[in-house]
Amino acid sequence: MTRNNDVQIKIENDNHLSQYNDHVLFIYINQRKNHSIAKIQLTAQQARNDLQEIFNKKRQDFVNLLNQINKEIDTNLNGNINLFEMKYILILIKS
């Protein structure tokens, strides 16, 4: 009868050990899941930041290009006005 009790105690201990190991395994799995999610979130945030930087740089490049075009238009308009003034003065001198 002692043997039967020993077997029963061993089975109960094995069940308890199995539950403990399952519990530790679940904890480990949850930790890995949380760690993986945190890494993915960090990577996603870095990607968003990088993309925002690219958008900001492209927007600034575009603004600079528009400013340069406006400056050239102003220069050409002033140049054309000066040419018209000179042409008018030359016509007056010839008359």
BAMIMAR-32964 format. One record per atom (N, C-alpha, C): residue in one letter; x negated, z, y; residue number from 0. Coordinates in nm, 2 decimals, m for minus. Each point is the difference from the previous one (the first is absolute). Layout:
! BAMIMAR-32964
<pt rest="A" u="X" w="Z" v="Y" nr="NUM"/>
...
//
This chain:
! BAMIMAR-32964
<pt rest="M" u="m0.08" w="0.00" v="m0.12" nr="0"/>
<pt rest="M" u="0.08" w="0.00" v="0.12" nr="0"/>
<pt rest="M" u="m0.09" w="0.00" v="0.13" nr="0"/>
<pt rest="T" u="m0.11" w="0.06" v="m0.01" nr="1"/>
<pt rest="T" u="m0.09" w="0.00" v="0.11" nr="1"/>
<pt rest="T" u="m0.04" w="m0.15" v="0.04" nr="1"/>
<pt rest="R" u="m0.02" w="m0.07" v="m0.11" nr="2"/>
<pt rest="R" u="m0.04" w="m0.14" v="0.02" nr="2"/>
<pt rest="R" u="0.11" w="m0.08" v="0.08" nr="2"/>
<pt rest="N" u="0.12" w="0.02" v="m0.04" nr="3"/>
<pt rest="N" u="0.11" w="m0.06" v="0.07" nr="3"/>
<pt rest="N" u="0.01" w="0.04" v="0.15" nr="3"/>
<pt rest="N" u="m0.02" w="0.12" v="0.03" nr="4"/>
<pt rest="N" u="m0.01" w="0.05" v="0.14" nr="4"/>
<pt rest="N" u="m0.11" w="m0.06" v="0.07" nr="4"/>
<pt rest="D" u="m0.12" w="m0.01" v="m0.07" nr="5"/>
<pt rest="D" u="m0.12" w="m0.06" v="0.07" nr="5"/>
<pt rest="D" u="0.03" w="m0.15" v="0.03" nr="5"/>
<pt rest="V" u="0.07" w="m0.07" v="m0.09" nr="6"/>
<pt rest="V" u="0.03" w="m0.14" v="0.03" nr="6"/>
<pt rest="V" u="0.10" w="m0.01" v="0.11" nr="6"/>
<pt rest="Q" u="0.10" w="0.09" v="0.01" nr="7"/>
<pt rest="Q" u="0.09" w="0.00" v="0.10" nr="7"/>
<pt rest="Q" u="m0.06" w="0.03" v="0.14" nr="7"/>
<pt rest="I" u="m0.09" w="0.10" v="0.00" nr="8"/>
<pt rest="I" u="m0.07" w="0.03" v="0.12" nr="8"/>
<pt rest="I" u="m0.09" w="m0.11" v="0.05" nr="8"/>
<pt rest="K" u="m0.06" w="m0.07" v="m0.09" nr="9"/>
<pt rest="K" u="m0.09" w="m0.11" v="0.03" nr="9"/>
<pt rest="K" u="0.08" w="m0.11" v="0.06" nr="9"/>
<pt rest="I" u="0.12" w="m0.03" v="m0.06" nr="10"/>
<pt rest="I" u="0.09" w="m0.11" v="0.05" nr="10"/>
<pt rest="I" u="0.04" w="0.04" v="0.14" nr="10"/>
<pt rest="E" u="0.04" w="0.12" v="0.02" nr="11"/>
<pt rest="E" u="0.05" w="0.05" v="0.13" nr="11"/>
<pt rest="E" u="m0.12" w="m0.01" v="0.10" nr="11"/>
<pt rest="N" u="m0.12" w="0.03" v="m0.04" nr="12"/>
<pt rest="N" u="m0.11" w="m0.01" v="0.09" nr="12"/>
<pt rest="N" u="m0.03" w="m0.14" v="0.03" nr="12"/>
<pt rest="D" u="0.01" w="m0.09" v="m0.10" nr="13"/>
<pt rest="D" u="m0.02" w="m0.14" v="0.02" nr="13"/>
<pt rest="D" u="0.10" w="m0.06" v="0.10" nr="13"/>
<pt rest="N" u="0.13" w="0.04" v="m0.02" nr="14"/>
<pt rest="N" u="0.10" w="m0.04" v="0.10" nr="14"/>
<pt rest="N" u="m0.03" w="0.04" v="0.14" nr="14"/>
<pt rest="H" u="m0.04" w="0.13" v="0.01" nr="15"/>
<pt rest="H" u="m0.04" w="0.05" v="0.13" nr="15"/>
<pt rest="H" u="m0.12" w="m0.08" v="0.06" nr="15"/>
<pt rest="L" u="m0.10" w="m0.02" v="m0.08" nr="16"/>
<pt rest="L" u="m0.11" w="m0.08" v="0.04" nr="16"/>
<pt rest="L" u="0.03" w="m0.14" v="0.04" nr="16"/>
<pt rest="S" u="0.09" w="m0.06" v="m0.08" nr="17"/>
<pt rest="S" u="0.05" w="m0.13" v="0.03" nr="17"/>
<pt rest="S" u="0.07" w="m0.01" v="0.14" nr="17"/>
<pt rest="Q" u="0.09" w="0.10" v="0.02" nr="18"/>
<pt rest="Q" u="0.07" w="0.01" v="0.13" nr="18"/>
<pt rest="Q" u="m0.10" w="0.02" v="0.12" nr="18"/>
<pt rest="Y" u="m0.10" w="0.08" v="m0.03" nr="19"/>
<pt rest="Y" u="m0.10" w="0.03" v="0.11" nr="19"/>
<pt rest="Y" u="m0.08" w="m0.13" v="0.03" nr="19"/>
<pt rest="N" u="m0.04" w="m0.07" v="m0.11" nr="20"/>
<pt rest="N" u="m0.07" w="m0.13" v="0.02" nr="20"/>
<pt rest="N" u="0.08" w="m0.10" v="0.07" nr="20"/>
<pt rest="D" u="0.13" w="m0.01" v="m0.04" nr="21"/>
<pt rest="D" u="0.09" w="m0.09" v="0.07" nr="21"/>
<pt rest="D" u="0.01" w="0.03" v="0.14" nr="21"/>
<pt rest="H" u="0.01" w="0.13" v="0.03" nr="22"/>
<pt rest="H" u="0.02" w="0.05" v="0.14" nr="22"/>
<pt rest="H" u="m0.13" w="m0.04" v="0.08" nr="22"/>
<pt rest="V" u="m0.11" w="0.02" v="m0.06" nr="23"/>
<pt rest="V" u="m0.13" w="m0.03" v="0.07" nr="23"/>
<pt rest="V" u="m0.01" w="m0.15" v="0.02" nr="23"/>
<pt rest="L" u="0.04" w="m0.08" v="m0.10" nr="24"/>
<pt rest="L" u="0.00" w="m0.14" v="0.01" nr="24"/>
<pt rest="L" u="0.10" w="m0.05" v="0.11" nr="24"/>
<pt rest="F" u="0.11" w="0.06" v="0.01" nr="25"/>
<pt rest="F" u="0.10" w="m0.04" v="0.10" nr="25"/>
<pt rest="F" u="m0.06" w="0.03" v="0.14" nr="25"/>
<pt rest="I" u="m0.06" w="0.12" v="0.01" nr="26"/>
<pt rest="I" u="m0.06" w="0.03" v="0.13" nr="26"/>
<pt rest="I" u="m0.11" w="m0.10" v="0.03" nr="26"/>
<pt rest="Y" u="m0.08" w="m0.03" v="m0.09" nr="27"/>
<pt rest="Y" u="m0.11" w="m0.10" v="0.02" nr="27"/>
<pt rest="Y" u="0.06" w="m0.14" v="0.04" nr="27"/>
<pt rest="I" u="0.10" w="m0.04" v="m0.07" nr="28"/>
<pt rest="I" u="0.07" w="m0.13" v="0.03" nr="28"/>
<pt rest="I" u="0.05" w="0.01" v="0.14" nr="28"/>
<pt rest="N" u="0.07" w="0.11" v="0.04" nr="29"/>
<pt rest="N" u="0.05" w="0.01" v="0.14" nr="29"/>
<pt rest="N" u="m0.11" w="0.00" v="0.10" nr="29"/>
<pt rest="Q" u="m0.11" w="0.06" v="m0.03" nr="30"/>
<pt rest="Q" u="m0.11" w="0.01" v="0.10" nr="30"/>
<pt rest="Q" u="m0.05" w="m0.14" v="0.02" nr="30"/>
<pt rest="R" u="m0.02" w="m0.08" v="m0.12" nr="31"/>
<pt rest="R" u="m0.05" w="m0.13" v="0.01" nr="31"/>
<pt rest="R" u="0.09" w="m0.09" v="0.08" nr="31"/>
<pt rest="K" u="0.13" w="0.02" v="m0.03" nr="32"/>
<pt rest="K" u="0.11" w="m0.08" v="0.07" nr="32"/>
<pt rest="K" u="m0.01" w="0.02" v="0.15" nr="32"/>
<pt rest="N" u="m0.01" w="0.13" v="0.04" nr="33"/>
<pt rest="N" u="m0.01" w="0.04" v="0.14" nr="33"/>
<pt rest="N" u="m0.12" w="m0.05" v="0.07" nr="33"/>
<pt rest="H" u="m0.11" w="0.01" v="m0.08" nr="34"/>
<pt rest="H" u="m0.13" w="m0.05" v="0.05" nr="34"/>
<pt rest="H" u="0.01" w="m0.16" v="0.02" nr="34"/>
<pt rest="S" u="0.05" w="m0.07" v="m0.09" nr="35"/>
<pt rest="S" u="0.02" w="m0.14" v="0.01" nr="35"/>
<pt rest="S" u="0.09" w="m0.04" v="0.11" nr="35"/>
<pt rest="I" u="0.11" w="0.07" v="0.02" nr="36"/>
<pt rest="I" u="0.09" w="m0.03" v="0.11" nr="36"/>
<pt rest="I" u="m0.07" w="0.02" v="0.13" nr="36"/>
<pt rest="A" u="m0.08" w="0.11" v="0.01" nr="37"/>
<pt rest="A" u="m0.07" w="0.03" v="0.13" nr="37"/>
<pt rest="A" u="m0.10" w="m0.11" v="0.03" nr="37"/>
<pt rest="K" u="m0.07" w="m0.05" v="m0.10" nr="38"/>
<pt rest="K" u="m0.10" w="m0.10" v="0.02" nr="38"/>
<pt rest="K" u="0.07" w="m0.13" v="0.04" nr="38"/>
<pt rest="I" u="0.11" w="m0.03" v="m0.06" nr="39"/>
<pt rest="I" u="0.08" w="m0.12" v="0.04" nr="39"/>
<pt rest="I" u="0.05" w="0.01" v="0.14" nr="39"/>
<pt rest="Q" u="0.05" w="0.11" v="0.04" nr="40"/>
<pt rest="Q" u="0.05" w="0.02" v="0.13" nr="40"/>
<pt rest="Q" u="m0.12" w="m0.01" v="0.11" nr="40"/>
<pt rest="L" u="m0.11" w="0.06" v="m0.04" nr="41"/>
<pt rest="L" u="m0.12" w="m0.01" v="0.09" nr="41"/>
<pt rest="L" u="m0.04" w="m0.15" v="0.02" nr="41"/>
<pt rest="T" u="m0.01" w="m0.07" v="m0.11" nr="42"/>
<pt rest="T" u="m0.04" w="m0.14" v="0.00" nr="42"/>
<pt rest="T" u="0.10" w="m0.08" v="0.08" nr="42"/>
<pt rest="A" u="0.13" w="0.02" v="m0.02" nr="43"/>
<pt rest="A" u="0.10" w="m0.07" v="0.08" nr="43"/>
<pt rest="A" u="m0.01" w="0.03" v="0.15" nr="43"/>
<pt rest="Q" u="m0.03" w="0.13" v="0.03" nr="44"/>
<pt rest="Q" u="m0.01" w="0.03" v="0.14" nr="44"/>
<pt rest="Q" u="m0.12" w="m0.07" v="0.06" nr="44"/>
<pt rest="Q" u="m0.11" w="0.00" v="m0.07" nr="45"/>
<pt rest="Q" u="m0.12" w="m0.07" v="0.04" nr="45"/>
<pt rest="Q" u="0.03" w="m0.15" v="0.02" nr="45"/>
<pt rest="A" u="0.07" w="m0.06" v="m0.09" nr="46"/>
<pt rest="A" u="0.04" w="m0.14" v="0.01" nr="46"/>
<pt rest="A" u="0.09" w="m0.03" v="0.13" nr="46"/>
<pt rest="R" u="0.09" w="0.10" v="0.02" nr="47"/>
<pt rest="R" u="0.08" w="m0.02" v="0.12" nr="47"/>
<pt rest="R" u="m0.08" w="0.01" v="0.13" nr="47"/>
<pt rest="N" u="m0.09" w="0.10" v="0.00" nr="48"/>
<pt rest="N" u="m0.09" w="0.02" v="0.12" nr="48"/>
<pt rest="N" u="m0.09" w="m0.13" v="0.02" nr="48"/>
<pt rest="D" u="m0.05" w="m0.05" v="m0.11" nr="49"/>
<pt rest="D" u="m0.09" w="m0.12" v="0.01" nr="49"/>
<pt rest="D" u="0.08" w="m0.12" v="0.05" nr="49"/>
<pt rest="L" u="0.13" w="m0.02" v="m0.05" nr="50"/>
<pt rest="L" u="0.08" w="m0.11" v="0.05" nr="50"/>
<pt rest="L" u="0.04" w="0.02" v="0.14" nr="50"/>
<pt rest="Q" u="0.03" w="0.12" v="0.04" nr="51"/>
<pt rest="Q" u="0.03" w="0.03" v="0.14" nr="51"/>
<pt rest="Q" u="m0.12" w="m0.04" v="0.09" nr="51"/>
<pt rest="E" u="m0.12" w="0.04" v="m0.04" nr="52"/>
<pt rest="E" u="m0.12" w="m0.04" v="0.08" nr="52"/>
<pt rest="E" u="m0.01" w="m0.15" v="0.01" nr="52"/>
<pt rest="I" u="0.02" w="m0.07" v="m0.11" nr="53"/>
<pt rest="I" u="0.00" w="m0.15" v="0.01" nr="53"/>
<pt rest="I" u="0.10" w="m0.05" v="0.09" nr="53"/>
<pt rest="F" u="0.12" w="0.05" v="m0.01" nr="54"/>
<pt rest="F" u="0.11" w="m0.05" v="0.10" nr="54"/>
<pt rest="F" u="m0.04" w="0.03" v="0.14" nr="54"/>
<pt rest="N" u="m0.05" w="0.12" v="0.03" nr="55"/>
<pt rest="N" u="m0.04" w="0.04" v="0.13" nr="55"/>
<pt rest="N" u="m0.11" w="m0.10" v="0.06" nr="55"/>
<pt rest="K" u="m0.10" w="m0.02" v="m0.09" nr="56"/>
<pt rest="K" u="m0.11" w="m0.09" v="0.04" nr="56"/>
<pt rest="K" u="0.05" w="m0.14" v="0.03" nr="56"/>
<pt rest="K" u="0.09" w="m0.05" v="m0.09" nr="57"/>
<pt rest="K" u="0.05" w="m0.14" v="0.02" nr="57"/>
<pt rest="K" u="0.09" w="0.00" v="0.13" nr="57"/>
<pt rest="R" u="0.08" w="0.10" v="0.02" nr="58"/>
<pt rest="R" u="0.08" w="0.00" v="0.12" nr="58"/>
<pt rest="R" u="m0.09" w="0.00" v="0.13" nr="58"/>
<pt rest="Q" u="m0.11" w="0.08" v="m0.01" nr="59"/>
<pt rest="Q" u="m0.09" w="0.01" v="0.12" nr="59"/>
<pt rest="Q" u="m0.07" w="m0.14" v="0.02" nr="59"/>
<pt rest="D" u="m0.04" w="m0.06" v="m0.11" nr="60"/>
<pt rest="D" u="m0.06" w="m0.13" v="0.00" nr="60"/>
<pt rest="D" u="0.09" w="m0.10" v="0.07" nr="60"/>
<pt rest="F" u="0.13" w="0.01" v="m0.04" nr="61"/>
<pt rest="F" u="0.10" w="m0.09" v="0.05" nr="61"/>
<pt rest="F" u="0.02" w="0.02" v="0.15" nr="61"/>
<pt rest="V" u="0.01" w="0.13" v="0.04" nr="62"/>
<pt rest="V" u="0.01" w="0.03" v="0.15" nr="62"/>
<pt rest="V" u="m0.12" w="m0.05" v="0.07" nr="62"/>
<pt rest="N" u="m0.12" w="0.02" v="m0.05" nr="63"/>
<pt rest="N" u="m0.12" w="m0.05" v="0.07" nr="63"/>
<pt rest="N" u="0.01" w="m0.15" v="0.01" nr="63"/>
<pt rest="L" u="0.04" w="m0.07" v="m0.10" nr="64"/>
<pt rest="L" u="0.01" w="m0.15" v="0.00" nr="64"/>
<pt rest="L" u="0.10" w="m0.04" v="0.11" nr="64"/>
<pt rest="L" u="0.12" w="0.07" v="0.01" nr="65"/>
<pt rest="L" u="0.10" w="m0.04" v="0.10" nr="65"/>
<pt rest="L" u="m0.06" w="0.03" v="0.14" nr="65"/>
<pt rest="N" u="m0.07" w="0.11" v="0.02" nr="66"/>
<pt rest="N" u="m0.06" w="0.03" v="0.13" nr="66"/>
<pt rest="N" u="m0.10" w="m0.11" v="0.03" nr="66"/>
<pt rest="Q" u="m0.08" w="m0.05" v="m0.09" nr="67"/>
<pt rest="Q" u="m0.10" w="m0.10" v="0.02" nr="67"/>
<pt rest="Q" u="0.07" w="m0.13" v="0.04" nr="67"/>
<pt rest="I" u="0.11" w="m0.03" v="m0.07" nr="68"/>
<pt rest="I" u="0.08" w="m0.13" v="0.03" nr="68"/>
<pt rest="I" u="0.06" w="0.02" v="0.14" nr="68"/>
<pt rest="N" u="0.05" w="0.11" v="0.04" nr="69"/>
<pt rest="N" u="0.06" w="0.02" v="0.13" nr="69"/>
<pt rest="N" u="m0.11" w="m0.01" v="0.11" nr="69"/>
<pt rest="K" u="m0.12" w="0.05" v="m0.03" nr="70"/>
<pt rest="K" u="m0.11" w="m0.01" v="0.10" nr="70"/>
<pt rest="K" u="m0.04" w="m0.15" v="0.02" nr="70"/>
<pt rest="E" u="0.00" w="m0.07" v="m0.11" nr="71"/>
<pt rest="E" u="m0.04" w="m0.14" v="0.01" nr="71"/>
<pt rest="E" u="0.11" w="m0.08" v="0.07" nr="71"/>
<pt rest="I" u="0.12" w="0.03" v="m0.02" nr="72"/>
<pt rest="I" u="0.11" w="m0.07" v="0.07" nr="72"/>
<pt rest="I" u="m0.01" w="0.03" v="0.15" nr="72"/>
<pt rest="D" u="m0.02" w="0.13" v="0.03" nr="73"/>
<pt rest="D" u="m0.02" w="0.03" v="0.14" nr="73"/>
<pt rest="D" u="m0.11" w="m0.07" v="0.07" nr="73"/>
<pt rest="T" u="m0.11" w="m0.01" v="m0.08" nr="74"/>
<pt rest="T" u="m0.12" w="m0.07" v="0.06" nr="74"/>
<pt rest="T" u="0.03" w="m0.14" v="0.02" nr="74"/>
<pt rest="N" u="0.06" w="m0.07" v="m0.10" nr="75"/>
<pt rest="N" u="0.04" w="m0.14" v="0.01" nr="75"/>
<pt rest="N" u="0.10" w="m0.02" v="0.11" nr="75"/>
<pt rest="L" u="0.09" w="0.09" v="0.02" nr="76"/>
<pt rest="L" u="0.10" w="m0.02" v="0.10" nr="76"/>
<pt rest="L" u="m0.07" w="0.01" v="0.14" nr="76"/>
<pt rest="N" u="m0.09" w="0.10" v="0.01" nr="77"/>
<pt rest="N" u="m0.07" w="0.02" v="0.13" nr="77"/>
<pt rest="N" u="m0.09" w="m0.12" v="0.02" nr="77"/>
<pt rest="G" u="m0.06" w="m0.05" v="m0.10" nr="78"/>
<pt rest="G" u="m0.09" w="m0.12" v="0.01" nr="78"/>
<pt rest="G" u="0.08" w="m0.12" v="0.04" nr="78"/>
<pt rest="N" u="0.12" w="m0.02" v="m0.06" nr="79"/>
<pt rest="N" u="0.09" w="m0.11" v="0.04" nr="79"/>
<pt rest="N" u="0.04" w="0.01" v="0.15" nr="79"/>
<pt rest="I" u="0.04" w="0.12" v="0.04" nr="80"/>
<pt rest="I" u="0.04" w="0.02" v="0.14" nr="80"/>
<pt rest="I" u="m0.12" w="m0.03" v="0.09" nr="80"/>
<pt rest="N" u="m0.12" w="0.04" v="m0.04" nr="81"/>
<pt rest="N" u="m0.11" w="m0.03" v="0.09" nr="81"/>
<pt rest="N" u="m0.03" w="m0.15" v="0.00" nr="81"/>
<pt rest="L" u="0.02" w="m0.07" v="m0.11" nr="82"/>
<pt rest="L" u="m0.02" w="m0.14" v="0.00" nr="82"/>
<pt rest="L" u="0.11" w="m0.07" v="0.09" nr="82"/>
<pt rest="F" u="0.12" w="0.05" v="0.00" nr="83"/>
<pt rest="F" u="0.10" w="m0.06" v="0.08" nr="83"/>
<pt rest="F" u="m0.03" w="0.03" v="0.15" nr="83"/>
<pt rest="E" u="m0.05" w="0.12" v="0.03" nr="84"/>
<pt rest="E" u="m0.04" w="0.03" v="0.14" nr="84"/>
<pt rest="E" u="m0.11" w="m0.09" v="0.05" nr="84"/>
<pt rest="M" u="m0.10" w="m0.02" v="m0.09" nr="85"/>
<pt rest="M" u="m0.11" w="m0.08" v="0.04" nr="85"/>
<pt rest="M" u="0.04" w="m0.15" v="0.02" nr="85"/>
<pt rest="K" u="0.09" w="m0.04" v="m0.09" nr="86"/>
<pt rest="K" u="0.05" w="m0.14" v="0.01" nr="86"/>
<pt rest="K" u="0.07" w="m0.02" v="0.13" nr="86"/>
<pt rest="Y" u="0.09" w="0.10" v="0.03" nr="87"/>
<pt rest="Y" u="0.07" w="0.00" v="0.13" nr="87"/>
<pt rest="Y" u="m0.09" w="m0.01" v="0.12" nr="87"/>
<pt rest="I" u="m0.11" w="0.09" v="0.00" nr="88"/>
<pt rest="I" u="m0.09" w="0.00" v="0.10" nr="88"/>
<pt rest="I" u="m0.08" w="m0.13" v="0.02" nr="88"/>
<pt rest="L" u="m0.03" w="m0.06" v="m0.12" nr="89"/>
<pt rest="L" u="m0.07" w="m0.13" v="0.00" nr="89"/>
<pt rest="L" u="0.09" w="m0.11" v="0.06" nr="89"/>
<pt rest="I" u="0.13" w="0.01" v="m0.03" nr="90"/>
<pt rest="I" u="0.09" w="m0.10" v="0.05" nr="90"/>
<pt rest="I" u="0.01" w="0.02" v="0.15" nr="90"/>
<pt rest="L" u="0.01" w="0.12" v="0.05" nr="91"/>
<pt rest="L" u="0.00" w="0.03" v="0.14" nr="91"/>
<pt rest="L" u="m0.12" w="m0.05" v="0.07" nr="91"/>
<pt rest="I" u="m0.12" w="0.02" v="m0.06" nr="92"/>
<pt rest="I" u="m0.12" w="m0.04" v="0.06" nr="92"/>
<pt rest="I" u="m0.01" w="m0.15" v="0.01" nr="92"/>
<pt rest="K" u="0.05" w="m0.07" v="m0.10" nr="93"/>
<pt rest="K" u="0.00" w="m0.15" v="0.00" nr="93"/>
<pt rest="K" u="0.09" w="m0.05" v="0.10" nr="93"/>
<pt rest="S" u="0.11" w="0.07" v="0.03" nr="94"/>
<pt rest="S" u="0.10" w="m0.06" v="0.10" nr="94"/>
<pt rest="S" u="m0.05" w="0.00" v="0.13" nr="94"/>
//
